[in-house]
Amino acid sequence: MKDHTYIFGNLSTGEAPRNRAAHSDEVSRLYAYDMNVSELNATDKSLLEIHRKLRPGFGTETAVYGTILVSGLVAVSSAHGESSAKVLITVAATVLVFWGAHVFAGTVARVGDRMTDGEEHVYGVRLALRHSARRSLGMLVSSLPPLVVLLLGTTRVIPDEFANECALWVGVVILAILGYIAFVRRGSSIPARVLGTLATASFGLVFIALKAFVH
């Protein structure tokens, strides 16, 4: 298997890329599939670059899952006028529990699996735990923006009810951005990108509608 460390660096250790000159071509091949980066506008190039840098903890499947989870928790927790402080505690505690369960399940499932290093190595408990925790990092990272908004409401930097509403819309924005990036990477047309963005954002919009209905 080709070693991409010379372009992307070591994502787990933060080691810098060894050949930055080749970076643009590899982003085109690995992130936009058959579309050249030169064909993208400045905004799309910036989004792909940010996505590449944040991908170890953001832009992964667990980040998408975490964003949807937090949006649902905020919608349910704040549906009856609870303070942003109570919503913050509920969401933070629940995310930690789900993250712990996700790490535990991943560890148990991976222990004893053979590594893909071409040698007869298997995952031990410690290595499986480390691998699972790294793969689950997105769930924690994706919950931070809504939690920061709720914290602003708790400390009365912004109005309490507005903080709950804003936390939900933050989730919508995150899902929309991740959806747009996914379709940019596919080299999709502008209409397809817009539809993909709306489709992913709709998960967050469902929770906003649910809160309004329950409230």
C-alpha positions as CSV (number, residue, x, y, z in Angstrom):
1,M,0.0,0.0,0.0
2,K,1.3,3.5,-0.9
3,D,2.5,5.6,2.0
4,H,0.7,8.9,2.0
5,T,2.7,10.3,4.9
6,Y,4.8,12.4,2.6
7,I,1.7,14.3,1.6
8,F,-0.7,14.2,4.6
9,G,1.7,13.7,7.4
10,N,0.9,11.2,10.2
11,L,-2.7,12.0,11.2
12,S,-2.4,10.2,14.5
13,T,0.9,11.9,15.6
14,G,0.6,15.2,13.8
15,E,3.8,14.7,11.9
16,A,4.1,17.3,9.1
17,P,3.9,16.2,5.4
18,R,7.3,15.4,3.9
19,N,6.5,16.8,0.5
20,R,4.1,19.7,0.4
21,A,4.6,20.3,-3.3
22,A,2.6,17.2,-4.0
23,H,-0.2,18.1,-1.7
24,S,-2.5,19.6,-4.3
25,D,-2.4,16.6,-6.6
26,E,-3.1,14.2,-3.8
27,V,-6.0,16.3,-2.5
28,S,-7.4,16.1,-6.0
29,R,-6.9,12.3,-6.3
30,L,-7.9,11.3,-2.8
31,Y,-10.5,14.0,-1.8
32,A,-12.1,15.0,-5.1
33,Y,-11.7,11.7,-6.9
34,D,-11.4,12.4,-10.6
35,M,-11.8,16.2,-10.4
36,N,-8.6,18.3,-10.3
37,V,-8.2,20.8,-7.5
38,S,-7.4,23.5,-10.1
39,E,-11.1,23.2,-11.3
40,L,-12.4,24.3,-7.9
41,N,-13.0,27.8,-6.8
42,A,-11.2,29.4,-3.9
43,T,-13.9,28.6,-1.4
44,D,-14.1,24.9,-2.3
45,K,-10.3,24.6,-2.1
46,S,-10.3,26.2,1.3
47,L,-13.1,23.8,2.5
48,L,-11.2,20.8,1.3
49,E,-8.0,22.0,3.0
50,I,-9.9,22.6,6.3
51,H,-11.6,19.2,5.9
52,R,-8.2,17.5,5.4
53,K,-6.7,19.1,8.5
54,L,-9.7,18.4,10.7
55,R,-10.6,15.0,9.4
56,P,-8.9,13.0,12.2
57,G,-11.5,14.4,14.6
58,F,-14.0,16.0,12.4
59,G,-15.6,15.1,9.1
60,T,-15.8,11.4,9.9
61,E,-18.8,9.2,10.3
62,T,-18.7,9.5,14.1
63,A,-18.7,13.3,13.8
64,V,-21.8,13.1,11.7
65,Y,-23.4,10.7,14.2
66,G,-22.3,12.9,17.1
67,T,-23.8,16.0,15.4
68,I,-27.2,14.3,14.9
69,L,-27.1,12.9,18.4
70,V,-26.5,16.3,20.0
71,S,-29.2,17.9,17.9
72,G,-31.7,15.3,19.1
73,L,-30.6,15.8,22.7
74,V,-30.9,19.5,22.5
75,A,-34.3,19.4,20.9
76,V,-35.7,17.0,23.4
77,S,-34.0,18.5,26.5
78,S,-35.1,22.1,25.6
79,A,-38.6,21.3,24.4
80,H,-40.3,22.3,27.6
81,G,-38.4,25.5,28.3
82,E,-35.5,24.1,30.3
83,S,-32.6,26.4,30.9
84,S,-29.5,26.2,28.7
85,A,-27.5,25.0,31.8
86,K,-29.7,22.0,32.2
87,V,-29.6,21.3,28.5
88,L,-25.8,21.6,28.6
89,I,-25.4,19.1,31.5
90,T,-27.8,16.7,29.8
91,V,-26.1,16.8,26.4
92,A,-22.6,16.7,27.8
93,A,-23.3,13.7,30.1
94,T,-25.1,11.8,27.4
95,V,-22.5,12.4,24.7
96,L,-19.8,11.1,27.1
97,V,-21.8,8.0,27.9
98,F,-22.4,7.3,24.2
99,W,-18.7,8.0,23.4
100,G,-17.6,5.6,26.1
101,A,-20.0,2.9,24.8
102,H,-18.7,3.5,21.3
103,V,-15.1,3.2,22.4
104,F,-15.8,0.1,24.4
105,A,-17.8,-1.6,21.6
106,G,-15.0,-0.8,19.1
107,T,-12.4,-2.2,21.5
108,V,-14.2,-5.4,22.1
109,A,-14.9,-5.9,18.4
110,R,-11.3,-5.3,17.4
111,V,-9.4,-7.3,20.0
112,G,-7.8,-10.3,18.3
113,D,-8.2,-9.0,14.8
114,R,-5.3,-9.3,12.5
115,M,-3.5,-6.1,11.6
116,T,-3.1,-5.1,8.0
117,D,0.6,-4.6,8.2
118,G,1.5,-7.8,6.2
119,E,2.7,-9.6,9.3
120,E,1.1,-12.0,11.8
121,H,0.2,-9.3,14.3
122,V,-3.1,-9.1,16.2
123,Y,-4.7,-6.3,18.1
124,G,-4.2,-6.4,21.9
125,V,-6.5,-4.7,24.3
126,R,-4.4,-1.5,24.7
127,L,-3.9,-1.1,20.9
128,A,-7.5,-1.8,20.2
129,L,-8.6,0.7,22.8
130,R,-6.3,3.4,21.4
131,H,-7.6,2.7,17.8
132,S,-11.2,2.8,18.9
133,A,-10.8,6.0,20.9
134,R,-9.1,7.7,17.9
135,R,-11.9,6.6,15.5
136,S,-14.5,7.8,18.0
137,L,-13.0,11.2,18.5
138,G,-15.3,12.8,16.0
139,M,-18.3,12.2,18.3
140,L,-16.7,14.4,21.0
141,V,-15.3,17.0,18.6
142,S,-18.6,17.5,16.8
143,S,-20.4,18.1,20.1
144,L,-18.1,21.0,21.0
145,P,-19.7,23.8,18.9
146,P,-23.3,23.3,20.2
147,L,-21.9,22.9,23.8
148,V,-20.0,26.2,23.5
149,V,-23.2,27.9,22.5
150,L,-25.1,26.4,25.4
151,L,-22.3,27.5,27.7
152,L,-22.7,31.0,26.4
153,G,-26.3,30.8,27.4
154,T,-25.5,29.3,30.8
155,T,-23.1,32.2,31.5
156,R,-25.7,34.7,30.2
157,V,-23.5,36.0,27.4
158,I,-26.4,35.4,25.2
159,P,-30.1,34.9,26.2
160,D,-31.0,31.5,27.6
161,E,-33.7,30.5,25.1
162,F,-31.7,31.8,22.2
163,A,-28.8,29.6,23.2
164,N,-31.0,26.5,22.9
165,E,-32.3,27.5,19.5
166,C,-28.8,28.5,18.3
167,A,-27.3,25.2,19.4
168,L,-29.8,23.4,17.2
169,W,-29.0,25.6,14.2
170,V,-25.3,25.1,14.7
171,G,-26.0,21.4,14.2
172,V,-27.8,22.2,11.0
173,V,-24.9,24.3,9.7
174,I,-22.3,21.5,10.6
175,L,-24.3,18.9,8.8
176,A,-24.8,21.2,5.7
177,I,-21.1,21.8,5.5
178,L,-20.2,18.2,5.8
179,G,-22.7,17.3,3.1
180,Y,-21.4,19.9,0.8
181,I,-17.8,18.8,1.2
182,A,-18.8,15.2,0.5
183,F,-20.3,16.1,-2.8
184,V,-17.4,18.4,-3.7
185,R,-15.1,15.5,-3.1
186,R,-17.2,13.4,-5.5
187,G,-16.8,16.1,-8.2
188,S,-20.6,16.6,-8.3
189,S,-22.2,19.4,-10.2
190,I,-23.5,22.5,-8.4
191,P,-27.1,21.3,-8.3
192,A,-26.0,18.0,-6.9
193,R,-24.0,19.7,-4.2
194,V,-27.0,21.9,-3.3
195,L,-29.3,18.9,-3.1
196,G,-26.7,17.0,-1.0
197,T,-26.3,19.9,1.3
198,L,-30.0,20.2,1.8
199,A,-30.3,16.4,2.4
200,T,-27.7,16.3,5.1
201,A,-28.9,19.5,6.7
202,S,-32.5,18.2,6.8
203,F,-31.5,15.8,9.7
204,G,-30.9,18.9,11.8
205,L,-34.0,20.6,10.5
206,V,-36.1,17.6,11.6
207,F,-35.1,18.1,15.2
208,I,-35.9,21.8,15.0
209,A,-39.4,20.9,13.7
210,L,-39.7,18.3,16.4
211,K,-38.9,20.8,19.1
212,A,-41.4,23.3,17.7
213,F,-44.1,20.5,17.6
214,V,-43.5,19.3,21.1
215,H,-43.2,22.8,22.5
